[in-house]
């Protein structure tokens, strides 16, 4: 599960740079892994908004 470690990402790189890093490493992962890291695992553990 990916996290920003707020507020440290704001001080270090900012959200834009954080997403750029995630976008760059995504092709190196197997199919579907990025979806699990960037949201699927969190949904599975905590549910979706509004549930």
Residue, then its C-alpha position, 0 to 999 in steps of 0.5 A: x500500500x502506497x502512502x505519502x507520509x503526509x506532511x513530509x511529502x509536502x516538505x520534501x517533494x510535493x504531491x506532483x513529484x510523488x505521483x511522477x515517481x509512482x508513474x515512472x515505476x509503474x511499468x516495472x511492476x506486473x499487471x495489476x500490481x500498481x492498482x493494488x499498491x495505489x488503491x486496491x489494498x487500501x480499499x480492501x482493508x478499509x472499504x471505499x468512501x461512502x460504505 
